[in-house]
Amino acid sequence: MTAAQPALDQAFRALSDPTRRAVVQALGRGPASVSDLARPFEMALPSFLQHLKVLEESGLITTAKAGRVRTCTLHKEPLAAAETWLEAQRNLWTQRLDQLDAFVLQLRNDEETP
């Protein structure tokens, strides 16, 4: 396990929930208040705050309070780490599938050759 693995695990855990993914997507457009972020969801505010807590613990967001308004901001670094990991997996499996395809084609050619 690499040093980055726990952070990656936390990012994937945070993104495993559709509510949290929607919050991340909304914050991709810019910082927003907790009340603005909570508005589209049919859940009690304490439940919504638990989602924000998971996102904050994962490092995906930070919150700052100014007066009575708490504003959330997206941090893209954990998303970039997840994207890097996913890209490495995609490359690995593309290579493996290309090798399998070449193997199957070779078998087919061997069968057709007398």
KASUL-V39889 format. One record per run of one state. SS is the DSSP state (H for helix, E for strand, C for the rest). FROM is the first residue (numbers start at 1). TO is the last residue. If there is no record, write none. Layout:
# KASUL-V39889
<<SS;FROM;TO> <SS;FROM;TO>>
This chain:
# KASUL-V39889
<<C;1;4> <H;5;15> <C;16;17> <H;18;27> <C;28;31> <E;32;33> <H;34;38> <C;39;44> <H;45;57> <C;58;60> <E;61;66> <C;67;68> <E;69;74> <C;75;76> <H;77;112> <C;113;114>>
